[in-house]
């Protein structure tokens, strides 16, 4: 049995490492210069703007700790449970993704929500992995709910595991960093061969297109 619980310092460090490593990669011009979407670099103003990008890690660590206190069984999860992977995927596709899409649309469609909250996320001229974490408290709380539904829901069903907690959360962070990295990691030929991937992977091209559309509509 996994006795340390899924909300420990190890997960917090790994999540921070995912963002730092993605940020390092996105600035390695010797590797990705020809695949960068925006060629300009990040200036000091944007660095200052995104200085507190990791606040959401602190918030979600606190929420995770409270969840372990409210649901003690989370502190004694098995290492692996295959049924949990299936259950989490169903909840992610059926609940978390639609909820995230709906909330994201609301943040863009409602003038008050966009100007007072979501505009901070779109204020970075050059998107990067740290931009993924640059948002307001309200948005971080919404994202916490989105991430927590499959993890907590699967655990309540009795199929939870430490591997699921780590794997789901780190994969979520990995894909968000991918979508904000300003480097087209997945070649466009891949999407031409497998069109379904367009609906499964949030790419930097799509991120930039969305930002450009909303900038023109302001």
Beta strands, then each sheet from edge to edge (+ up, - down):
end
